[in-house]
Amino acid sequence: MLKIPPQRLSPDVLDALIEEFVTRHGTNLAEASAKAAQVRAQLATGQIMIVYDEKTDSTNIVAKDATEPAPAPMSPAQKHHSHAAHNEPRIIYDEPTPPDPSDY
């Protein structure tokens, strides 16, 4: 797992990475800009970091205390069958995340 300083990415790439991250689990696009601002602030303070996993050839945003490579984004079907997603460190937003309809 390689740590990537946010300032090493172009503004467009950083914007795209953050947008993909905050919308990955079904975030409403109206809420995405507020969550993206929170992710930017957490990147600036070091609470979270950008990492590249050579094994999966994927880039992700993880909590700074994550010790295992973050899994690559999963399809909804993969999420439903995966128990690992419940054990990975989570990014904390100021407001609660809406429940995932697939959990019902």
N, C-alpha and C positions, 0 to 999 in steps of 0.2 A: 504494500500500500504506500503510494507516494503522495506526500502532502503537497498541494499546489497553493501557493500564496495568491489570494484573489487579485492583487495588483499585477500579477504576471499574465493575467488573461486580458484580452481586449475588452472594452466596455460591451461590445455586442455579444461576445461569447459569454461573458459573465451574466449579462441580462438574460440570455437564452437559457443558461444553466439554472439560474434562479427561477425563472418562469416555469421551466419543465419540472423543477423540484416541487414548487408550491402547488402546481396543478396536477401532479402525478396521482394523487389519491382522490381525485374528484373535487378539488376545491372550486367553488363557484368563481367564475372569472371576475365578478364584481368585488370579491374579497381578495383576489390574487395580488393586487397592487399593495394592499396593506400588509399581507403576509410577506411579500417580497421585501418590503421595507424592513420588516422585523428580521428577516434572514440577513439582509445587508448589515444591519446593526450588530447582529450576533457574529457575523464574519469579522467585522471591524474590531470587536472586543475579544475575539478569540474563543468564544463559547462554542462555536462550531467551526468546521474546516472543510475545505474541498480536498477530496482525495481521488487519486487515479488507481484503479486496481488492474495490474498487468494481466492477471489470470483471466479476468472477464472482459478486458479491454473496455472498461466503463469508468465514468467519472461520476461521483456522487458527493452529496453534502452530508456530513455526519457530525455527531456530537464530538467535542474534543477528546473525550475519554473513551471513544470507541477503539477497541483493541483489535477487533477482527475486521477484515474488509467488509464493506457494506455490500449487500446483494445488489445485483443489477435490477433496474426497474422490472416489475413483473406484470404480466397481463392479469386482468381480473380473475380468470380461471386459476392461474397459478397462485394468486393471493388467497383464494378460497381454500386451497389445499395445503398451504404452507403454514407450519407452526413456528418457523424461524422468525417470521415478521413480528411476532409478539414479543420476542426476546431482544431485538436489536435496540440500541439507544435511539431515542426519539428527539426530534427538534421540538422545543416547547414554544408555542405561540402564546400571546397574551390572552386570547379568547379560547374557549374550549373548541376542539375540533368536532364538527357534527358527526353523529354516528354513521358508520359505514353500513349502507343497506344490505350488503352481502353478509353481515354478521347476524342477521335475523333469521 
